[in-house]
Amino acid sequence: MGFLDKAKAAADQLAAKADTALSNSGLSGPAAANPEKLLRDLGVLAYLEETGRPASAEERERVLTALRGLESGGAQLNFTLHTAAPAPGTVPPPPGAGTAAPPPPPGGYAAQAADPVAAPDAGQAPPPPVPPAAPTTPPPPPPSWVTKDDGSA
């Protein structure tokens, strides 16, 4: 028996075990595995009925039966409204709020921003940045292969 034959036999055994476990759990079919799709279908059917459009009573009963079966089987259904309006008087957060920490203040200004007493007034410009320190030793001479035989570069 070749490698692929063994792999196929193992996959068939795994599929049989999964089918057995699924049938023992009381769930069956792809719709039972996703209650969100069932709730959406129920919402579509309710909208069609509310707007006077034709909606299938059989489909509505099928979706309700599946949802009742899930609930009685112990499945947790999410009844949160995803598009609910905010409470009156509340202001929604600005876009991107709460997703990441704000960037730190600029370089030398960080210590002053942390200390409100030392922070400059709002009308004053921040102090200029400190220039980098000058090197104390001169750079090394170029390697010998760069210089010519007479010692010039």
Backbone bond lengths (Angstrom), bond angles and torsions (degrees), N, CA, C in turn:
res aa  C-N    CA-C-N  psi(-1)  N-CA   C-N-CA  omega(-1)  CA-C   N-CA-C  phi
1 M - - - 1.452 - - 1.524 107.35 -
2 G 1.327 117.11 129.09 1.450 122.51 -177.86 1.519 112.02 -78.36
3 F 1.311 114.28 171.29 1.465 120.76 -178.79 1.523 111.52 -61.08
4 L 1.330 116.91 -44.55 1.464 119.88 -178.51 1.527 111.56 -65.60
5 D 1.319 117.31 -35.19 1.463 119.91 177.17 1.524 111.03 -64.16
6 K 1.333 115.63 -41.06 1.473 119.59 178.31 1.525 110.65 -65.78
7 A 1.322 116.52 -40.69 1.466 119.79 179.47 1.522 110.83 -64.91
8 K 1.333 117.50 -40.42 1.459 120.57 178.96 1.525 111.11 -64.96
9 A 1.339 117.03 -40.71 1.461 120.54 178.86 1.526 110.68 -64.22
10 A 1.332 117.08 -40.53 1.463 120.63 178.81 1.523 110.70 -65.73
11 A 1.341 117.30 -39.73 1.462 120.51 178.68 1.521 111.02 -65.72
12 D 1.336 117.32 -39.36 1.465 120.62 177.85 1.528 111.41 -63.79
13 Q 1.335 116.40 -40.42 1.471 120.07 178.06 1.527 110.62 -64.89
14 L 1.329 116.51 -41.08 1.467 120.16 179.38 1.524 110.96 -64.78
15 A 1.324 117.42 -40.94 1.453 121.04 178.51 1.530 110.61 -64.02
16 A 1.324 117.38 -39.95 1.467 120.74 178.71 1.523 110.39 -64.50
17 K 1.340 116.77 -41.21 1.472 119.52 178.24 1.526 111.09 -64.69
18 A 1.340 116.84 -39.13 1.468 120.05 179.19 1.518 110.73 -65.77
19 D 1.335 117.21 -40.51 1.463 120.38 178.00 1.521 110.93 -63.63
20 T 1.322 116.98 -40.60 1.465 121.24 178.94 1.523 110.46 -64.13
21 A 1.332 116.52 -44.73 1.465 119.77 -179.69 1.520 110.96 -64.83
22 L 1.323 117.73 -39.31 1.452 121.66 179.67 1.525 111.02 -66.04
23 S 1.320 117.26 -41.97 1.467 119.20 -179.86 1.524 111.34 -70.17
24 N 1.346 117.52 -32.07 1.465 120.07 177.68 1.521 112.17 -72.54
25 S 1.332 117.80 -24.46 1.462 120.01 -178.33 1.519 112.27 -79.59
26 G 1.319 117.04 -13.49 1.459 120.13 179.87 1.513 111.95 93.00
27 L 1.317 118.07 -5.95 1.450 121.49 178.08 1.512 108.16 -95.33
28 S 1.299 115.94 146.56 1.457 118.59 176.96 1.509 109.24 -150.93
29 G 1.298 116.06 145.84 1.455 121.16 176.01 1.505 112.90 80.37
30 P 1.328 116.47 162.39 1.455 120.30 -177.91 1.520 113.92 -70.82
31 A 1.320 118.70 -28.56 1.466 120.12 -178.67 1.519 111.44 -68.07
32 A 1.326 117.48 -32.28 1.453 120.28 -178.69 1.520 111.16 -68.96
33 A 1.316 117.40 -25.10 1.445 120.57 -178.49 1.521 111.65 -78.17
34 N 1.332 119.86 -16.46 1.447 121.52 -176.83 1.527 111.02 -130.41
35 P 1.332 117.69 89.52 1.465 119.74 179.94 1.521 112.50 -66.83
36 E 1.344 118.82 -22.93 1.459 120.72 179.28 1.536 110.78 -62.36
37 K 1.322 116.75 -38.80 1.468 119.95 178.68 1.520 110.61 -67.55
38 L 1.331 116.24 -38.81 1.467 119.57 178.18 1.524 110.73 -64.46
39 L 1.338 117.06 -42.18 1.466 120.04 179.41 1.533 110.57 -65.44
40 R 1.328 117.01 -37.77 1.457 119.50 177.54 1.527 110.10 -65.17
41 D 1.332 116.86 -43.68 1.465 119.73 178.36 1.522 111.33 -60.21
42 L 1.318 116.38 -40.19 1.463 119.84 178.35 1.523 110.60 -64.10
43 G 1.335 116.66 -38.91 1.454 120.31 177.18 1.522 112.18 -64.66
44 V 1.326 117.19 -39.68 1.464 120.92 177.88 1.524 109.67 -63.71
45 L 1.328 116.70 -45.11 1.467 119.76 179.67 1.526 111.14 -63.14
46 A 1.330 117.70 -41.00 1.467 120.70 178.85 1.527 110.37 -64.94
47 Y 1.328 117.83 -39.12 1.457 120.97 178.86 1.524 110.97 -65.26
48 L 1.340 116.01 -42.77 1.453 118.91 178.37 1.525 111.14 -60.55
49 E 1.338 116.73 -43.22 1.465 120.80 179.09 1.524 110.89 -64.77
50 E 1.321 117.38 -40.99 1.467 121.56 -177.07 1.522 111.50 -67.19
51 T 1.317 117.37 -33.90 1.466 120.69 -178.18 1.528 112.55 -90.82
52 G 1.328 117.64 5.88 1.457 121.18 175.86 1.519 114.03 80.09
53 R 1.295 117.88 14.74 1.456 121.49 178.09 1.528 108.86 -90.48
54 P 1.319 116.74 156.95 1.466 118.14 -179.49 1.530 111.29 -69.68
55 A 1.331 115.31 132.65 1.463 121.88 176.45 1.524 107.15 -132.16
56 S 1.305 116.11 139.09 1.450 121.28 -176.19 1.531 110.46 -75.48
57 A 1.317 115.92 123.10 1.465 120.52 177.65 1.530 110.53 -67.42
58 E 1.333 116.33 -32.29 1.467 120.14 179.41 1.537 110.43 -67.07
59 E 1.337 115.92 -41.71 1.469 119.43 178.30 1.522 110.72 -64.59
60 R 1.328 116.33 -40.92 1.469 119.87 179.30 1.521 110.40 -62.04
61 E 1.314 116.74 -43.76 1.465 120.66 179.49 1.530 111.34 -66.97
62 R 1.353 116.98 -37.01 1.466 120.61 177.95 1.532 110.67 -62.83
63 V 1.335 116.63 -45.30 1.460 121.01 -178.76 1.530 110.12 -66.56
64 L 1.331 117.12 -43.73 1.470 120.16 179.31 1.521 111.51 -63.82
65 T 1.326 116.93 -40.14 1.471 120.11 178.76 1.523 110.83 -63.61
66 A 1.329 116.36 -42.68 1.465 119.82 179.20 1.527 110.93 -64.24
67 L 1.336 117.62 -42.86 1.470 120.41 178.95 1.529 111.52 -65.45
68 R 1.329 116.77 -40.48 1.472 119.54 177.72 1.529 110.39 -63.53
69 G 1.337 116.09 -39.85 1.462 120.00 178.13 1.528 111.69 -63.24
70 L 1.313 116.40 -41.75 1.471 119.85 177.77 1.523 110.98 -63.35
71 E 1.325 115.79 -45.28 1.468 119.72 -178.44 1.525 111.46 -64.81
72 S 1.339 116.68 -41.28 1.463 118.74 179.11 1.519 111.56 -70.60
73 G 1.345 117.06 -24.22 1.464 121.15 177.53 1.517 113.08 -81.11
74 G 1.320 117.54 -1.70 1.462 120.92 176.80 1.511 114.29 96.00
75 A 1.316 118.70 7.27 1.462 120.86 178.71 1.519 109.40 -70.47
76 Q 1.327 115.86 140.75 1.457 121.25 178.25 1.531 108.46 -89.57
77 L 1.310 116.48 116.03 1.458 121.09 178.43 1.523 108.85 -95.59
78 N 1.319 116.65 138.77 1.455 122.06 -179.22 1.524 108.53 -94.24
79 F 1.324 116.72 110.41 1.455 121.72 -178.52 1.526 111.77 -100.75
80 T 1.310 118.25 19.63 1.457 122.00 -179.86 1.521 109.86 -73.46
81 L 1.333 115.83 132.83 1.461 120.25 175.43 1.526 107.82 -80.62
82 H 1.325 116.31 123.85 1.461 120.57 -176.30 1.519 112.60 -84.69
83 T 1.315 118.55 -19.06 1.459 121.35 -177.22 1.518 111.60 -117.53
84 A 1.319 117.84 25.38 1.460 121.28 -177.94 1.522 110.22 -65.09
85 A 1.328 116.21 141.26 1.462 121.58 178.06 1.523 109.32 -72.09
86 P 1.340 118.28 147.21 1.455 120.34 177.89 1.531 110.67 -67.60
87 A 1.296 115.85 157.63 1.464 120.96 179.42 1.517 109.34 -61.34
88 P 1.335 117.92 146.74 1.467 120.28 179.70 1.534 110.96 -58.73
89 G 1.315 115.81 138.81 1.458 120.74 177.47 1.519 113.93 89.41
90 T 1.323 118.26 -7.43 1.459 119.33 179.28 1.522 109.69 -94.54
91 V 1.302 115.21 148.87 1.455 121.35 179.80 1.518 107.79 -106.43
92 P 1.323 117.37 127.63 1.465 117.92 179.09 1.526 110.07 -67.94
93 P 1.325 116.75 150.96 1.464 119.04 179.96 1.523 110.27 -68.16
94 P 1.323 117.47 153.57 1.461 119.45 178.29 1.525 110.47 -65.94
95 P 1.310 117.97 158.77 1.462 120.26 179.81 1.520 111.37 -57.89
96 G 1.310 115.61 134.30 1.460 120.93 178.32 1.510 114.20 83.14
97 A 1.321 118.72 0.49 1.470 120.39 -178.55 1.517 109.72 -69.93
98 G 1.304 115.93 137.31 1.446 121.75 176.63 1.515 113.96 80.89
99 T 1.329 118.44 0.35 1.458 118.81 -178.99 1.517 111.90 -86.01
100 A 1.324 117.98 -32.81 1.459 120.21 -179.07 1.522 109.22 -150.44
101 A 1.321 115.91 158.56 1.456 120.73 177.58 1.521 108.88 -71.11
102 P 1.330 118.09 147.70 1.457 119.87 178.58 1.521 109.97 -67.25
103 P 1.322 117.39 154.17 1.464 119.40 179.92 1.523 110.65 -68.35
104 P 1.322 117.55 154.63 1.459 120.07 -179.99 1.524 110.36 -70.22
105 P 1.335 116.93 158.65 1.458 119.87 177.62 1.530 110.23 -63.44
106 P 1.330 118.17 162.05 1.463 120.44 -179.78 1.521 112.70 -59.06
107 G 1.329 116.23 153.86 1.464 127.95 -176.78 1.504 118.58 -17.62
108 G 1.338 117.87 -90.53 1.452 121.16 -174.30 1.504 113.00 -74.43
109 Y 1.297 118.13 -5.53 1.453 122.15 -176.70 1.520 112.01 -88.01
110 A 1.340 117.52 -8.34 1.470 121.28 -175.00 1.512 111.58 -64.81
111 A 1.333 117.86 -41.78 1.466 120.20 -178.13 1.521 110.56 -66.47
112 Q 1.332 117.53 -37.93 1.457 119.99 179.93 1.524 111.24 -70.55
113 A 1.321 117.48 -35.80 1.464 120.61 179.62 1.517 110.40 -68.01
114 A 1.338 117.22 -32.09 1.459 120.20 179.06 1.515 111.06 -73.33
115 D 1.330 118.15 -27.49 1.458 122.69 -178.93 1.524 108.01 -108.22
116 P 1.351 118.88 102.12 1.459 120.03 -175.71 1.523 112.56 -64.84
117 V 1.331 119.32 -24.12 1.456 121.04 179.70 1.523 110.03 -69.96
118 A 1.333 117.06 -38.47 1.454 121.25 -177.42 1.524 112.10 -86.08
119 A 1.332 118.26 -6.64 1.456 120.81 -178.06 1.517 109.93 -69.69
120 P 1.335 117.79 140.31 1.462 119.68 -179.63 1.524 110.72 -71.72
121 D 1.336 114.42 163.38 1.457 120.06 177.78 1.517 109.74 -65.33
122 A 1.332 115.68 159.84 1.459 119.94 -177.87 1.521 111.53 -65.19
123 G 1.338 118.76 -26.51 1.456 122.04 -178.19 1.516 113.08 -83.13
124 Q 1.310 119.20 -14.24 1.457 121.94 -177.55 1.523 110.62 -90.83
125 A 1.329 114.19 149.16 1.467 119.40 175.45 1.523 108.60 -81.96
126 P 1.315 117.91 149.85 1.466 119.39 178.22 1.527 109.82 -67.36
127 P 1.321 116.95 153.85 1.468 119.61 -179.27 1.530 110.07 -65.25
128 P 1.347 116.33 152.76 1.468 118.32 179.71 1.517 110.53 -66.69
129 P 1.329 117.00 154.58 1.462 119.12 179.92 1.530 110.51 -67.67
130 V 1.301 115.30 152.02 1.453 121.62 179.82 1.522 108.01 -74.67
131 P 1.372 117.69 129.68 1.462 118.58 179.56 1.521 110.49 -68.59
132 P 1.324 117.35 152.48 1.468 119.05 -179.91 1.522 110.21 -66.86
133 A 1.317 115.84 148.71 1.457 121.41 -178.98 1.519 109.71 -68.71
134 A 1.344 115.56 143.19 1.463 120.64 178.78 1.521 109.42 -73.27
135 P 1.328 117.51 144.45 1.463 118.48 179.17 1.529 109.52 -65.46
136 T 1.319 116.05 142.23 1.463 121.05 -177.34 1.512 111.91 -87.88
137 T 1.306 118.89 -23.75 1.457 121.32 179.41 1.514 108.88 -117.68
138 P 1.326 117.10 144.86 1.464 118.85 179.21 1.523 110.11 -69.89
139 P 1.314 116.56 158.02 1.472 118.92 179.24 1.521 110.11 -66.80
140 P 1.315 118.12 156.65 1.460 120.44 -179.31 1.531 110.48 -69.92
141 P 1.312 117.71 156.95 1.469 119.83 179.39 1.524 110.21 -68.77
142 P 1.331 116.58 160.30 1.461 118.64 -179.80 1.523 110.42 -66.62
143 P 1.329 116.26 158.57 1.461 118.66 179.03 1.526 110.87 -62.25
144 S 1.300 116.04 159.12 1.458 121.36 -175.01 1.520 112.21 -64.16
145 W 1.306 119.67 -26.81 1.455 120.94 -178.19 1.522 111.92 -73.11
146 V 1.374 117.45 -15.50 1.445 120.91 178.77 1.523 110.60 -81.94
147 T 1.310 117.68 -32.92 1.469 120.97 -177.29 1.526 110.75 -79.70
148 K 1.332 115.09 153.39 1.457 121.15 178.88 1.524 109.38 -82.36
149 D 1.274 116.89 172.21 1.463 121.58 -178.88 1.513 112.49 -61.85
150 D 1.335 117.32 -29.90 1.467 119.01 -177.29 1.527 111.41 -85.66
151 G 1.349 118.87 1.65 1.457 122.73 175.90 1.508 114.27 95.25
152 S 1.353 118.88 -5.22 1.461 119.88 178.70 1.524 109.41 -90.41
153 A 1.291 114.24 158.00 1.457 119.10 -177.35 1.487 113.49 -83.69
